[in-house]
Amino acid sequence: MNTDVRRGRPRNETCTVDILEATLAIVSEAGISGLTMDAVASRAGVGKATIYRRWPSKEALLLEAWTSTAEMPQAPDTGSLRGDLSHYMQGVDTLFNDRDRQRVFPQMIAAAKVDPEAGEAYRAFVLSRRAPMQALLQRAVERGEIPADVDIDVIHDLLVAPMMYRWLVTDAPIDQRTISTIIDVVVAGVSVRA
């Protein structure tokens, strides 16, 4: 007897995309308090059961909706820390100037803090997103541009945190000039130590 036979209809990936897009649109407009399975089902044109079969909570749904829009950056190897960082952060200003993302991101963080399963998935997402820059910084250590005893997690945070602060707290612009200034300051700091 074959126990591997799947019952029911095959999963409709088009409807999954519709659900994820509807989720982001609702949270962007009304926040997580406006995110209900009824609202998502109505906007995506699906039944609530379709949503509940895929996501156990609205927090899990929001997290997957967010992560589905995030492209994985590549770790360039230009031969220098400054060159690698400049190449790596090209286009980041476009991401940070997306107002819908800016409205959704804090809601997603809140969801990850409330729902343990969503929180675990969020931490795994952040870890995977950090990997390319970690590789880039580790190569700089191997080239002698960063002292071997410096915590590269801290350097990573120093590069990303100013942009996150501007994005989430002050609404100050994040443009290529700002990004270049952040890179210059951090590279100068680690170069002095080296």
Order of alpha helices (4+ residues) and beta strands (2+ residues): alpha-alpha-alpha-alpha-alpha-alpha-alpha-alpha-alpha-alpha
